[in-house]
Amino acid sequence: MWIIVMFDLPTDTPQARKQYTKFRGFLLDDGFTMMQYSVYMRHSSSDENAKVHIKRVKAKLPPDGEVRIIKITDKQFGKIEVFYGKRRKPIEKTPGQLSLF
């Protein structure tokens, strides 16, 4: 299961830039990686785990701007086509399951 967070936040004032930076920092601290500007992704091992991270994102929503959250399966994520110019690039690999001995 993948969580994709897309956001469009204002940066027109020093306080708005601070809120943008704080929200972006939260996403990085919570294990999200940048997919492209203002689009961050995170793999979750289950739907239950995804709900936990979505709840955390909702708790940190900035007062202004727009944030959208999408959940997609590993199979759907694997069908994403990524291009740099006209060259196709392989998508990110799904993280392996954590093994405890």
LOVO-328340 format. One line per field, with one value per residue: chain; x, y, z of N, C-alpha, C in turn; residue number from 1. Coordinates in nm, 2 decimals. Layout:
chain (A/...);
n.x (X/...);
n.y (Y/...);
n.z (Z/...);
ca.x (X/...);
ca.y (Y/...);
ca.z (Z/...);
c.x (X/...);
c.y (Y/...);
c.z (Z/...);
n (NUM/...);
# end
This chain:
chain (A/A/A/A/A/A/A/A/A/A/A/A/A/A/A/A/A/A/A/A/A/A/A/A/A/A/A/A/A/A/A/A/A/A/A/A/A/A/A/A/A/A/A/A/A/A/A/A/A/A/A/A/A/A/A/A/A/A/A/A/A/A/A/A/A/A/A/A/A/A/A/A/A/A/A/A/A/A/A/A/A/A/A/A/A/A/A/A/A/A/A/A/A/A/A/A/A/A/A/A/A);
n.x (0.08/0.06/0.10/0.02/0.09/-0.01/0.04/-0.04/0.08/0.07/0.34/0.39/0.44/0.66/0.57/0.40/0.59/0.74/0.54/0.51/0.76/0.77/0.56/0.65/0.89/0.78/0.66/0.89/1.02/0.83/0.87/0.82/0.90/1.03/0.85/0.80/0.81/0.63/0.49/0.47/0.56/0.49/0.56/0.34/0.30/0.05/-0.31/-0.41/-0.17/-0.13/-0.35/-0.28/-0.06/-0.19/-0.37/-0.18/-0.08/-0.31/-0.34/-0.13/-0.19/-0.15/-0.27/-0.35/-0.39/-0.38/-0.42/-0.39/-0.46/-0.38/-0.44/-0.29/-0.26/0.02/0.03/-0.11/0.07/0.29/0.22/0.26/0.39/0.70/0.86/1.15/1.18/1.17/1.25/1.20/1.19/1.26/1.02/1.02/1.13/0.93/0.96/1.12/0.98/1.01/1.23/1.25/1.47);
n.y (-0.12/0.22/0.56/0.87/1.20/1.51/1.85/2.20/2.47/2.80/3.04/3.30/3.48/3.53/3.38/3.19/3.05/2.94/2.77/2.60/2.48/2.35/2.16/2.01/1.91/1.76/1.55/1.43/1.34/1.16/0.95/0.98/1.02/1.24/1.25/1.41/1.77/1.90/1.66/1.38/1.05/0.74/0.41/0.17/-0.11/-0.22/-0.17/-0.08/0.03/0.23/0.40/0.50/0.66/0.84/0.96/1.10/1.28/1.43/1.55/1.73/1.92/2.22/2.56/2.70/2.66/2.37/2.02/1.69/1.35/1.03/0.68/0.39/0.07/-0.17/-0.29/-0.11/0.11/0.00/0.02/0.28/0.51/0.66/0.94/1.11/1.38/1.25/1.00/0.69/0.60/0.36/0.28/0.34/0.09/-0.15/-0.15/-0.41/-0.67/-0.63/-0.83/-1.02/-1.18);
n.z (0.00/-0.09/0.01/-0.11/-0.09/-0.19/-0.22/-0.22/-0.11/0.03/-0.02/0.01/0.22/0.50/0.72/0.60/0.44/0.65/0.76/0.54/0.52/0.77/0.74/0.53/0.64/0.85/0.69/0.58/0.82/0.90/0.73/0.46/0.11/-0.14/-0.43/-0.65/-0.69/-0.42/-0.40/-0.22/-0.11/0.05/0.16/0.30/0.51/0.54/0.52/0.76/0.87/0.69/0.74/0.99/0.93/0.76/0.94/1.10/0.91/0.86/1.11/1.11/0.92/0.75/0.81/0.58/0.22/0.01/0.05/-0.06/-0.03/-0.13/-0.15/-0.27/-0.42/-0.42/-0.66/-0.83/-0.80/-0.92/-1.19/-1.26/-1.49/-1.55/-1.67/-1.80/-1.97/-2.28/-2.23/-2.07/-1.73/-1.48/-1.21/-0.85/-0.63/-0.44/-0.09/0.09/0.31/0.66/0.84/1.12/1.34);
ca.x (0.00/0.13/0.03/0.08/0.05/0.01/0.00/-0.01/0.07/0.12/0.47/0.40/0.48/0.76/0.50/0.36/0.71/0.77/0.45/0.54/0.88/0.74/0.48/0.74/0.98/0.70/0.65/1.02/1.04/0.74/0.91/0.78/1.01/0.98/0.82/0.83/0.79/0.50/0.43/0.55/0.51/0.54/0.51/0.29/0.29/-0.09/-0.41/-0.41/-0.06/-0.16/-0.45/-0.21/0.01/-0.28/-0.41/-0.07/-0.07/-0.43/-0.31/-0.03/-0.23/-0.13/-0.40/-0.39/-0.34/-0.46/-0.35/-0.47/-0.40/-0.43/-0.39/-0.29/-0.20/0.15/0.01/-0.13/0.19/0.38/0.18/0.30/0.49/0.78/0.94/1.23/1.18/1.10/1.31/1.13/1.27/1.19/0.97/1.09/1.10/0.86/1.05/1.10/0.92/1.10/1.25/1.31/1.52);
ca.y (0.00/0.34/0.68/0.98/1.33/1.62/1.97/2.33/2.56/2.94/3.07/3.44/3.55/3.46/3.28/3.09/2.97/2.86/2.66/2.50/2.41/2.27/2.05/1.93/1.85/1.65/1.44/1.36/1.28/1.04/0.84/1.01/1.07/1.33/1.19/1.53/1.89/1.90/1.53/1.29/0.91/0.65/0.27/0.11/-0.26/-0.27/-0.06/-0.03/0.12/0.35/0.48/0.56/0.77/0.94/1.04/1.19/1.39/1.52/1.62/1.83/2.00/2.37/2.63/2.74/2.58/2.25/1.89/1.57/1.22/0.91/0.55/0.30/-0.06/-0.20/-0.33/0.02/0.18/-0.06/0.06/0.42/0.54/0.78/0.99/1.23/1.42/1.14/0.87/0.63/0.57/0.27/0.34/0.30/-0.05/-0.16/-0.19/-0.55/-0.69/-0.63/-0.96/-1.03/-1.32);
ca.z (0.00/-0.09/0.05/-0.18/-0.03/-0.28/-0.16/-0.28/0.01/0.00/0.03/-0.02/0.34/0.58/0.81/0.51/0.41/0.77/0.77/0.43/0.56/0.88/0.69/0.45/0.74/0.91/0.60/0.57/0.94/0.91/0.64/0.32/0.03/-0.24/-0.56/-0.73/-0.61/-0.35/-0.40/-0.14/-0.11/0.16/0.16/0.42/0.50/0.54/0.52/0.90/0.89/0.61/0.82/1.10/0.87/0.71/1.05/1.14/0.81/0.89/1.24/1.09/0.81/0.77/0.81/0.45/0.11/-0.03/0.06/-0.11/0.01/-0.21/-0.11/-0.39/-0.39/-0.48/-0.81/-0.90/-0.80/-1.02/-1.32/-1.29/-1.59/-1.52/-1.79/-1.79/-2.11/-2.36/-2.18/-1.96/-1.61/-1.39/-1.09/-0.73/-0.59/-0.32/0.01/0.13/0.44/0.77/0.89/1.26/1.37);
c.x (0.09/0.04/0.10/0.01/0.09/-0.04/0.04/-0.03/0.13/0.26/0.50/0.44/0.59/0.69/0.45/0.47/0.75/0.68/0.47/0.66/0.85/0.66/0.57/0.84/0.91/0.69/0.78/1.05/0.95/0.76/0.87/0.90/0.95/0.97/0.85/0.79/0.64/0.42/0.52/0.48/0.57/0.48/0.46/0.27/0.14/-0.18/-0.42/-0.29/-0.08/-0.25/-0.38/-0.13/-0.08/-0.34/-0.31/-0.06/-0.19/-0.40/-0.21/-0.06/-0.21/-0.26/-0.45/-0.34/-0.43/-0.37/-0.44/-0.39/-0.46/-0.36/-0.40/-0.22/-0.06/0.13/-0.02/-0.01/0.29/0.34/0.21/0.41/0.56/0.86/1.03/1.25/1.11/1.16/1.23/1.23/1.20/1.14/1.05/1.04/1.02/0.96/1.01/1.03/1.03/1.11/1.31/1.35/1.50);
c.y (0.12/0.46/0.79/1.11/1.44/1.74/2.09/2.43/2.70/2.96/3.22/3.53/3.47/3.35/3.17/3.00/2.89/2.74/2.55/2.42/2.31/2.14/1.96/1.85/1.73/1.53/1.36/1.28/1.15/0.94/0.86/1.05/1.15/1.25/1.29/1.65/1.88/1.77/1.43/1.15/0.84/0.51/0.24/-0.04/-0.31/-0.14/0.00/0.07/0.24/0.45/0.56/0.68/0.88/1.03/1.14/1.31/1.49/1.60/1.74/1.93/2.15/2.44/2.68/2.65/2.46/2.12/1.78/1.45/1.11/0.78/0.46/0.17/-0.07/-0.22/-0.20/0.10/0.13/-0.02/0.21/0.43/0.67/0.81/1.11/1.27/1.31/1.00/0.82/0.59/0.47/0.33/0.28/0.16/-0.05/-0.21/-0.34/-0.56/-0.69/-0.78/-0.95/-1.17/-1.36);
c.z (0.00/-0.06/-0.03/-0.13/-0.13/-0.22/-0.24/-0.17/-0.03/0.05/0.01/0.10/0.42/0.67/0.72/0.47/0.53/0.78/0.66/0.47/0.67/0.83/0.61/0.54/0.81/0.82/0.59/0.70/0.96/0.80/0.49/0.24/-0.08/-0.37/-0.67/-0.64/-0.55/-0.37/-0.33/-0.13/0.01/0.14/0.30/0.41/0.49/0.54/0.66/0.92/0.81/0.68/0.93/1.04/0.82/0.82/1.10/1.04/0.84/1.02/1.22/0.97/0.84/0.76/0.67/0.34/0.09/-0.02/0.02/-0.07/-0.07/-0.15/-0.24/-0.35/-0.46/-0.63/-0.88/-0.90/-0.90/-1.16/-1.35/-1.39/-1.56/-1.64/-1.75/-1.93/-2.19/-2.32/-2.06/-1.85/-1.53/-1.26/-0.97/-0.69/-0.46/-0.21/0.05/0.27/0.54/0.83/1.03/1.29/1.51);
n (1/2/3/4/5/6/7/8/9/10/11/12/13/14/15/16/17/18/19/20/21/22/23/24/25/26/27/28/29/30/31/32/33/34/35/36/37/38/39/40/41/42/43/44/45/46/47/48/49/50/51/52/53/54/55/56/57/58/59/60/61/62/63/64/65/66/67/68/69/70/71/72/73/74/75/76/77/78/79/80/81/82/83/84/85/86/87/88/89/90/91/92/93/94/95/96/97/98/99/100/101);
# end
